[in-house]
Amino acid sequence: MSFSRNVALAIKQVVPCKRIGMSLIGLEVPHVHVHLIPISNMKDMQFIKKIKLNALGFKSDNLPTLT
């Protein structure tokens, strides 16, 4: 988990947010995915809340701000 923590700290430096949420997901196969999610409140952790980005939107200076 120290690697995930280092990545979360790096994300927090470049994405405007209050915290970095972590979700561990593993289903049918024996492995897990670590999701690091920049959040401003707990509602930002809901996977039903999606933001669609085009190619330009993926550039760091064009990311939407979290509310």
C-alpha positions as CSV (number, residue, x, y, z in Angstrom):
1,M,0.0,0.0,0.0
2,S,3.0,2.4,0.3
3,F,3.0,2.6,-3.5
4,S,-0.7,3.6,-3.6
5,R,0.0,6.2,-0.9
6,N,2.8,7.7,-2.9
7,V,0.5,7.8,-6.0
8,A,-2.3,9.4,-4.0
9,L,0.0,12.1,-2.6
10,A,1.1,12.9,-6.2
11,I,-2.5,13.0,-7.4
12,K,-3.4,15.4,-4.6
13,Q,-0.6,17.8,-5.7
14,V,-2.0,18.2,-9.2
15,V,-5.8,17.7,-8.8
16,P,-7.8,20.2,-6.8
17,C,-9.4,18.1,-4.1
18,K,-9.7,17.8,-0.3
19,R,-8.7,14.1,0.0
20,I,-7.9,11.1,-2.1
21,G,-10.4,8.3,-1.6
22,M,-9.3,4.6,-2.0
23,S,-11.5,1.8,-3.1
24,L,-10.2,-1.8,-3.4
25,I,-12.3,-3.9,-5.8
26,G,-11.8,-7.6,-6.6
27,L,-14.5,-9.9,-8.0
28,E,-14.3,-13.3,-9.8
29,V,-10.5,-13.6,-10.4
30,P,-7.8,-13.6,-7.7
31,H,-6.6,-10.0,-7.9
32,V,-7.7,-6.6,-6.8
33,H,-7.8,-3.1,-8.4
34,V,-6.9,-0.1,-6.3
35,H,-8.9,3.0,-7.3
36,L,-7.5,6.3,-6.1
37,I,-10.2,8.9,-6.4
38,P,-9.7,12.7,-5.8
39,I,-12.7,13.8,-3.7
40,S,-14.0,16.9,-2.0
41,N,-16.8,15.0,-0.1
42,M,-18.0,11.4,0.4
43,K,-20.5,11.7,-2.4
44,D,-17.6,11.9,-4.9
45,M,-16.9,8.2,-4.1
46,Q,-20.1,7.0,-5.7
47,F,-19.3,5.1,-8.9
48,I,-22.6,6.1,-10.4
49,K,-21.4,9.7,-10.6
50,K,-19.5,9.9,-13.9
51,I,-17.7,12.7,-15.7
52,K,-17.1,12.1,-19.4
53,L,-14.0,13.6,-20.8
54,N,-12.9,13.9,-24.4
55,A,-9.2,13.8,-25.4
56,L,-8.7,17.5,-24.5
57,G,-10.4,17.0,-21.2
58,F,-7.7,14.5,-20.1
59,K,-5.0,17.2,-20.1
60,S,-4.3,18.3,-16.5
61,D,-5.1,22.0,-17.2
62,N,-8.6,21.1,-18.5
63,L,-9.8,18.8,-15.7
64,P,-13.2,19.6,-14.2
65,T,-13.1,20.8,-10.6
66,L,-14.8,18.7,-8.0
67,T,-17.7,20.1,-6.1
